[in-house]
Amino acid sequence: INMAVARKCDRCGAFYDRYNENNSDSIESSNAMAFIFQYKNNTYNICKRFDLCPDCKDELVNWILEGGNES
C-alpha cells in the first residue's frame, strides 16, 4: 500500500511532496539537512535534523557554497 506522506518545511512551513527523484533543477539530491557529531571511532550521531522544501534547501546550499555571507 502506498500512503501519502505530508512533509512540512521547518523553515517556511510549506508542505511539499517527495522531491529530487527526477528533478534536474535541484542543486543536490537531498531532502533534509542535519547537524551530526562524528566520533573518533567513525560513528555518527544526528543531533538536529531539518526538513526543508526544495526552495529553502537550495537557498541554504547556495548560501553555504557562497561562503555564508549575508547579502
N, C-alpha and C positions, 0 to 999 in steps of 0.2 A: 504494500500500500504506500503510495506517495502522498505525503502530507505536506501542506504548506507550512513554511517556517517564516514567521514575521521577524524581520531584522530591523532594528532601530538604531540609527546613528547616535553614538554617545556625544557627539559634538553639536550637531544641528537639530537632532530629534527627528529627522526624516526617516520614514520607513522605506526599505529597499529590498529587492529580490537578490538572489544569488547573482554574483557578477564575476566577470573575468574568465568565464569558461571559454567564451569565443569572442572576447572583446579586445580588439587590436588597438582601441583608442586609449586604453588604460596604461599607466606607466609600469606598474608591477602587477603580478598575478596573485595578490594577497587580498584578504577581506577583513583583516584586523591588524592592529598593532599591539605589541606587548613589551613591557619592560621585564627583563629577566635578570636573574643572578646566575653567573656561571661560577661554579666552584672549582677548586684545584683538581678534583678528580673527574673533571669534564661532565659533571651532572648539572642540570639546569632546574631552576625554579621560577615559574612565572609569578611575578609579584603584582602586576597590574595589567589587565587586558582591556583594550578599547575596540569596540566595533565601530567601524567608520563606513559611511556610504561612499560610493566611488568618487564623488566630487571632493569630499573632505579628505579622503585618503590621498588623492592625487595632489591636493593643495599641501598637505603635510609632507609628502615625499618631495615635492618641488622645493618647499621651504628648506628641508634638510639638505638636499643636493646643492642648493644655492648658498649654503653656509649658515643658514639660520638667521639671516639678517632681517630686521624689520624693514618693511617698505613704506 
